[in-house]
Amino acid sequence: MALMLAASLPSSAYEPPVKELNTSPFESEAAPPIYPQLVVRQEPWKASAEPLWPLVQQRMQLDHQLDRKRVKQEIAWLRKHPDFLQRLTPRFELYAPFIFREIERRNLPAEILFVAVIESALDPFAFSPGGAAGLWQFMPATANRFDLKTDWWADERRDPALATIAALDYLELLYRRFDDWYLAIAAYNAGEGRISKAVRRAGHRDFFTLRIPKETAGYIPRLLAFAAVFKEPEKYNLSLPFVSADVSLQLVETGSQLDLTRAATALNVTVDKLYEWNPGLNQWATHPKGPHRLLVSQLQRDAQALLDGIPPSERLRWQRHNVRAGDTLGQLAQRHNTDIGMLMRANNLPTHVIQVGDSLLIPTGNRGADHDDTERVLPARRRGIGKKSYRVVRGDTLSEIAERFGVSLRTLLRLNQTAPKQTLRVGQRLVIPAPTAGIVKEINYKVRQGDSLSRIAQRFNVTTQQIRGWNELDLAKYLQPGQRLRLYVDLTATH
């Protein structure tokens, strides 16, 4: 798992010394109650005056190795950048209490809280060039190993609570294997096989003298530096941001798949706010397979009753579609912002084959009457990277540029107030809309030995034309190891 605070805080990277039917046509599939207890509270919630950090300090168990040079260097960096911790205050407030409560419930060292801080700066949308995502930076294979879904509907690596449970499960497994927290946490970062090999090669278990990758060698000192500073901030002349010890989010059961617009209306909050509380959701509704729940603020004291009061007929909105010549399930799913699996389940289809004249039920989601099919109707913060400027090169045409960036020619013409047959000038600047319409992160990717444009494109679910356009690549030149590429990765499409 890559250490990628830069992906989370790009402005100040961490660089130590980097017609509608109202009835659902099918019953939602039941899912076992797998959500953790750490965010469930029955009593009314109000922000407590009790701070979190003294509780964290009391449960610290590791030797912080304050005499080691690298730990001192990391502490010096934190002292030199006191604003770093203050900028993390909103994320500490939202995520640190429930992470700590689950660590406390398992009787684990409180220092583990800082694994998430180092991995992602507590940003659920953190995404590394290697493909790791979420607060705990799970790679797809590891997410699958710990039953975190990564599909069209959701990426549970970004679900703060489910990913926390999985991460702590993994760390406990690693501790049982290595019987040493330094080695367990190092294995979380570098991979258990790599740390096992280093221990066998060295013939001992002293983390600080193992031959391991440079990133991992610095990972434990960085963790220990964070722990030392949070244990005795006054010793280092630092002030910790105030964070209430109370968990600020609560779990509410939805009972079935639920349209987020309908949920937001019932709770009298914006859809944007629901997405903020539930960053693992990719689409306009909760996952059809569950778990059927949402995270909302503890201030929403009647949230469960309000969601329970939504009639089954209003939980999803549906419309009829008469299949025309040329229609396919894939096209209909894309056009109506859903997936093929849902269309098959809703219409009891045994295969993907549909016939002209068939009548299909299609969920309308949160689409409006004035919807432009070139964009998905999701909250504004989830629609991509906005706009960028592109410099025209010799041989460019408007249609080729549109194809390269994955946008419609009509959209490109509208944004640039350009006629379809207008001649482009070399050096002319064009406004290009976001290449995707999901949750987009800009990634600075370092080309590796053996990489090709097609291989990189496949890894990040983009096209080679997009990579060329974003980086204005000369097609006559080969990629070189160490070369840096700018990629715009849609996290809702990268599984």
C-alpha positions in Angstrom: 0.0 0.0 0.0 1.5 3.3 -1.1 2.0 6.2 1.3 0.1 8.9 -0.5 -0.7 11.9 1.7 0.1 14.0 -1.4 -2.9 12.5 -3.1 -5.1 13.7 -0.2 -3.6 17.1 0.4 -2.3 18.3 -3.0 -1.9 21.9 -2.0 0.5 21.0 0.8 1.9 17.5 0.4 3.4 15.7 3.3 7.1 15.7 2.5 9.3 14.7 5.4 13.0 15.2 5.3 5.9 13.5 -0.6 -43.9 8.5 -16.6 -43.0 7.0 -13.3 -44.1 3.8 -11.5 -43.9 3.9 -7.7 -43.5 0.2 -7.0 -40.3 -1.7 -7.0 -40.7 -4.7 -9.3 -38.5 -7.0 -7.1 -37.7 -7.6 -3.5 -34.2 -6.4 -2.5 -31.9 -9.2 -1.6 -31.4 -9.5 2.1 -27.9 -9.0 3.5 -26.6 -10.2 6.9 -26.1 -7.4 9.4 -22.4 -7.0 9.1 -22.1 -3.3 10.1 -20.0 -2.7 13.2 -21.4 -1.5 16.6 -18.9 1.4 16.8 -21.3 3.9 15.2 -24.6 2.8 16.8 -25.9 5.0 19.6 -29.4 4.8 21.0 -29.3 7.9 23.3 -29.7 11.5 21.9 -26.4 12.9 20.8 -24.8 16.2 21.6 -21.2 17.1 21.2 -19.3 16.3 24.4 -16.8 18.6 26.0 -14.7 15.6 26.6 -11.7 15.6 24.2 -10.7 12.4 22.4 -6.9 12.7 22.7 -6.5 12.0 26.4 -8.4 8.7 25.8 -6.0 7.9 22.9 -3.0 8.7 25.0 -4.1 6.3 27.8 -4.4 3.4 25.3 -1.0 3.9 23.6 1.0 0.7 24.0 4.1 0.9 21.7 7.6 2.1 22.4 7.9 5.3 20.4 11.7 4.9 19.9 12.4 8.6 20.6 16.1 8.1 20.4 16.1 7.0 16.8 17.3 9.5 14.2 14.5 8.9 11.8 11.8 9.3 14.4 13.4 12.6 15.5 13.4 13.7 11.8 9.7 13.0 11.5 8.9 14.8 14.7 10.9 17.7 13.5 8.8 17.8 10.3 5.6 17.9 12.3 6.9 20.7 14.5 7.9 22.7 11.4 4.4 22.3 9.9 2.0 22.8 12.7 -0.8 23.8 10.3 -0.8 20.2 8.9 -2.6 18.8 11.9 -5.0 21.8 12.0 -6.0 21.3 8.4 -7.0 17.7 9.3 -9.4 18.9 12.0 -12.7 18.2 10.0 -11.5 14.7 9.2 -10.4 14.0 12.7 -13.8 15.1 14.0 -15.7 12.9 11.5 -13.6 9.7 11.5 -11.1 9.6 14.5 -13.7 8.9 17.3 -15.3 5.8 15.7 -11.9 4.5 14.5 -10.6 4.8 18.1 -13.7 3.3 19.6 -13.3 0.2 17.5 -9.6 0.0 18.4 -10.5 0.4 22.0 -13.2 -2.3 21.8 -10.6 -4.8 20.4 -8.0 -3.7 23.0 -5.5 -2.8 20.3 -2.7 -0.2 20.6 -4.2 3.3 20.0 -1.2 4.1 17.8 -3.0 2.1 15.0 -5.3 5.2 14.6 -2.3 6.9 12.9 -2.0 4.2 10.3 -5.1 5.7 8.6 -3.7 9.2 9.1 -0.5 8.2 7.3 -2.2 6.1 4.6 -4.7 8.7 3.5 -4.7 11.8 5.7 -8.2 10.5 6.7 -9.5 11.2 3.3 -12.0 8.5 2.1 -11.4 9.6 -1.5 -7.6 9.1 -1.3 -6.4 7.1 -4.3 -2.9 6.0 -5.0 -1.2 5.5 -8.4 -0.9 1.8 -7.4 -4.7 1.5 -7.2 -5.2 1.7 -3.4 -8.3 3.6 -2.1 -10.0 4.8 1.0 -9.1 5.8 4.5 -7.0 2.6 4.9 -5.7 2.4 1.3 -7.0 -1.1 0.4 -5.8 -2.6 -2.9 -8.6 -4.3 -4.9 -7.3 -7.9 -4.1 -7.0 -7.2 -0.4 -10.5 -5.6 -0.4 -11.9 -8.7 -2.0 -10.1 -10.8 0.6 -11.9 -8.9 3.4 -15.3 -8.9 1.7 -15.3 -5.2 0.8 -17.4 -4.8 -2.4 -15.9 -2.8 -5.2 -18.4 -2.6 -8.0 -20.6 -0.2 -10.0 -22.9 0.6 -7.0 -20.3 1.1 -4.3 -16.6 1.0 -3.4 -16.6 -0.1 0.2 -12.9 0.7 0.5 -14.3 4.2 0.9 -16.9 3.3 3.5 -15.3 4.7 6.6 -16.7 2.1 9.0 -16.7 -1.0 6.9 -13.1 -0.3 5.7 -12.1 0.4 9.4 -13.4 -3.0 10.4 -11.6 -4.7 7.5 -8.3 -2.9 8.2 -8.4 -3.8 11.9 -9.2 -7.4 11.0 -6.2 -7.5 8.7 -3.9 -5.9 11.3 -5.0 -8.4 13.9 -4.3 -11.2 11.5 -0.8 -9.8 10.8 -0.1 -9.4 14.5 -1.0 -13.1 15.0 1.4 -14.0 12.3 4.3 -11.8 13.4 3.7 -11.4 17.1 5.2 -7.9 16.8 3.3 -4.7 16.1 6.1 -3.0 14.2 6.3 -6.0 11.8 2.5 -6.3 11.5 2.1 -2.6 10.6 5.1 -2.8 8.2 3.4 -5.8 6.6 0.2 -3.8 6.2 2.2 -1.3 4.2 4.6 -3.5 2.3 2.9 -6.9 2.1 3.2 -9.8 4.5 5.2 -11.9 2.1 7.9 -9.2 1.7 8.3 -8.7 5.5 8.4 -12.5 6.1 11.1 -12.8 3.5 13.1 -9.9 5.1 12.8 -11.6 8.6 14.0 -15.0 7.2 16.9 -13.4 5.3 18.0 -11.4 8.4 17.6 -14.3 10.8 16.0 -11.9 13.4 12.9 -9.9 14.0 14.3 -6.4 14.7 12.3 -4.2 12.4 14.8 -1.4 12.5 17.7 -3.5 11.0 15.7 -5.4 8.4 16.5 -4.9 4.7 13.1 -3.6 3.5 11.9 -1.1 0.9 12.7 2.5 1.7 9.1 3.6 2.0 8.3 0.9 4.6 11.6 1.7 6.5 10.2 5.2 7.0 6.7 4.2 7.6 7.1 3.0 11.2 9.2 6.0 12.3 6.5 8.2 10.8 3.8 6.4 12.7 5.8 6.6 16.0 6.4 10.3 15.4 2.7 11.0 15.1 2.0 8.9 18.2 4.7 10.7 20.2 3.4 14.2 19.2 -0.2 13.2 20.1 0.9 11.7 23.4 2.9 14.8 24.6 2.1 17.8 22.3 3.3 20.3 24.9 6.7 18.7 24.9 7.0 19.6 21.2 5.3 23.0 21.5 2.4 21.8 19.4 -1.4 22.3 19.9 -3.7 19.5 18.9 -7.0 20.3 17.3 -10.0 19.8 19.6 -11.9 16.7 18.7 -14.9 15.5 20.8 -14.6 11.9 22.1 -18.2 11.3 21.0 -18.8 9.5 17.7 -20.5 12.0 15.3 -22.2 9.5 12.9 -24.9 7.0 13.6 -26.2 4.0 11.6 -29.7 3.9 10.3 -31.2 0.9 8.6 -33.0 1.4 5.3 -34.5 -2.1 5.0 -34.0 -2.2 1.3 -32.4 -0.4 -1.6 -33.2 3.3 -1.3 -33.0 6.3 -3.7 -30.7 8.8 -2.1 -32.9 11.7 -3.3 -35.9 10.2 -1.5 -33.8 9.6 1.6 -32.4 13.2 1.6 -35.9 14.6 1.3 -37.1 12.5 4.3 -34.2 13.6 6.4 -34.4 17.2 5.3 -30.7 17.3 4.2 -29.1 17.7 0.8 -28.0 14.8 -1.3 -24.5 16.2 -1.2 -24.6 15.8 2.6 -25.7 12.2 2.3 -22.8 11.5 0.0 -20.4 13.2 2.4 -21.5 10.9 5.2 -21.5 7.9 2.9 -18.4 8.3 0.6 -18.5 4.6 -0.4 -21.6 5.1 -2.6 -21.0 5.5 -6.3 -24.5 5.9 -7.6 -28.0 7.4 -7.0 -29.1 4.7 -4.6 -27.8 2.4 -2.0 -26.5 -1.0 -3.1 -29.3 -3.4 -4.1 -27.6 -6.3 -2.3 -27.0 -4.3 0.9 -26.0 -3.9 3.6 -29.1 -1.8 3.7 -28.0 1.1 5.9 -26.9 4.7 5.8 -24.6 6.8 8.0 -26.1 10.1 9.1 -25.3 12.7 11.7 -26.0 12.0 15.3 -27.9 15.3 15.3 -30.6 13.6 13.2 -32.2 12.1 16.2 -35.3 10.9 14.4 -33.5 9.6 11.3 -34.4 6.0 11.7 -38.1 6.8 12.1 -38.0 9.1 9.1 -36.5 6.5 6.9 -38.9 3.8 8.2 -41.7 6.1 7.2 -40.9 6.0 3.5 -43.5 3.8 1.9 -42.1 0.8 -0.1 -43.7 2.2 -3.2 -41.5 5.4 -2.9 -38.1 3.8 -2.2 -37.2 3.6 -5.9 -38.8 5.4 -8.9 -39.5 3.4 -12.1 -40.6 4.1 -15.6 -41.7 1.9 -18.6 -39.5 1.7 -21.7 -40.6 0.0 -24.9 -37.6 -1.6 -26.6 -36.7 -0.1 -30.0 -34.5 -1.4 -32.7 -30.9 -1.0 -31.7 -31.5 -1.0 -28.0 -29.3 -3.1 -25.8 -29.3 -3.6 -22.0 -25.9 -2.0 -21.8 -27.0 1.1 -23.7 -30.2 1.4 -21.6 -28.3 0.9 -18.4 -25.8 3.6 -19.3 -28.5 6.0 -20.5 -30.5 5.6 -17.3 -27.6 5.6 -14.9 -28.1 2.0 -13.7 -26.4 -1.3 -14.3 -27.3 -4.4 -16.4 -27.7 -6.6 -13.4 -30.5 -4.4 -11.9 -32.3 -4.3 -15.3 -32.2 -8.1 -15.5 -33.4 -8.5 -11.9 -36.1 -5.9 -12.3 -37.5 -7.5 -15.4 -36.8 -11.2 -14.6 -34.6 -11.6 -17.7 -32.6 -14.9 -17.9 -30.1 -13.4 -20.4 -29.0 -10.1 -21.8 -31.0 -10.5 -24.9 -34.0 -8.2 -25.4 -36.5 -8.0 -28.2 -38.0 -5.0 -30.1 -41.4 -4.4 -28.5 -40.5 -5.7 -25.0 -41.6 -3.5 -22.2 -39.0 -3.0 -19.5 -39.1 -1.4 -16.1 -36.2 1.0 -15.6 -35.2 2.9 -12.5 -35.2 6.7 -13.0 -33.0 7.5 -10.1 -32.5 11.2 -9.4 -32.6 12.2 -13.0 -34.5 15.4 -13.9 -36.7 16.2 -16.9 -34.0 18.5 -18.3 -31.3 15.9 -18.0 -28.6 15.8 -20.6 -27.6 12.2 -21.3 -24.0 13.2 -21.6 -23.8 13.7 -17.9 -24.8 11.7 -14.8 -27.0 13.6 -12.4 -25.0 13.2 -9.2 -24.0 15.9 -6.7 -21.7 18.6 -8.2 -18.6 17.5 -6.2 -18.9 14.0 -7.7 -19.1 15.1 -11.4 -15.4 15.2 -12.1 -12.5 17.6 -12.4 -14.4 20.5 -13.9 -12.7 22.0 -17.0 -9.2 22.1 -18.3 -7.4 23.8 -21.1 -6.1 22.0 -24.1 -3.5 23.4 -26.6 -4.3 22.4 -30.2 -1.5 20.7 -32.1 -0.9 20.1 -35.8 -3.4 17.6 -37.3 -6.1 18.0 -34.5 -9.7 18.1 -35.4 -12.7 18.8 -33.1 -14.1 15.3 -33.5 -10.7 13.7 -32.7 -10.3 15.9 -29.6 -13.8 15.0 -28.4 -13.1 11.3 -28.9 -9.7 11.6 -27.2 -11.2 13.2 -24.0 -14.3 11.0 -24.0 -16.8 13.9 -24.4 -19.5 14.5 -27.0 -18.7 16.8 -29.9 -21.8 18.8 -29.1 -20.6 19.4 -25.6 -17.1 20.5 -26.9 -18.7 22.9 -29.4 -21.0 24.4 -26.8 -18.2 25.0 -24.3 -16.0 26.7 -26.8 -18.8 28.5 -28.8 -17.3 26.9 -31.9 -19.0 25.8 -35.2 -18.5 22.2 -36.3 -16.5 23.1 -39.4 -14.4 25.8 -37.9 -10.7 25.5 -38.6 -8.5 25.0 -35.6 -5.3 26.9 -35.2 -2.1 25.3 -33.9 -1.6 26.7 -30.4 -5.3 27.5 -29.9 -6.6 26.8 -26.5 -9.8 24.8 -26.0 -11.9 24.3 -22.9 -12.3 20.5 -22.2 -14.9 19.3 -19.7 -14.2 16.6 -17.2 -13.4 13.4 -19.0 -15.6 11.4 -16.6 -18.6 12.1 -14.5 -17.8 10.3 -11.3 -15.5 10.9 -8.4 -12.3 11.9 -10.1 -8.8 12.1 -8.6 -5.8 13.6 -10.4 -3.0 11.0 -10.2 0.7 11.7 -10.8 1.8 8.3 -12.2 5.4 7.3 -12.6 6.0 5.0 -15.6 7.5 1.7 -14.7 9.7 -0.7 -16.6 7.5 -2.6 -19.1 4.6 -0.1 -19.0 2.8 0.8 -22.1 0.0 3.2 -22.7 -2.5 0.4 -23.2 -1.4 -1.3 -20.0 -1.7 1.9 -18.0 -5.0 2.7 -19.5 -6.4 -0.7 -18.6 -5.1 -0.5 -15.0 -6.9 2.8 -14.4 -9.9 2.2 -16.6 -9.2 5.1 -19.0 -8.4 5.2 -22.7 -5.0 5.6 -24.4 -6.4 8.6 -26.2 -7.2 10.2 -22.9 -3.7 9.7 -21.6 -2.3 11.2 -24.7 -4.6 14.2 -24.5 -4.0 14.9 -20.8 -0.2 14.7 -21.3 0.1 16.0 -25.0 2.3 13.0 -25.8 4.3 12.8 -29.0 3.2 9.5 -30.6 6.6 9.1 -32.2 8.2 8.7 -28.8 8.1 5.7 -26.5 7.3 5.9 -22.8 10.4 5.9 -20.6 10.7 4.4 -17.1 10.5 7.3 -14.6 8.5 9.5 -16.9 5.6 11.2 -15.1 2.0 11.1 -16.5 -1.0 13.0 -15.4 -4.1 10.8 -15.1 -7.7 11.7 -14.2 -9.1 8.5 -12.6 -12.8 8.0 -12.0 -12.9 6.2 -8.6 -16.5 5.0 -9.3 -15.2 3.2 -12.4 -11.9 1.9 -11.0 -12.5 -1.4 -9.1 
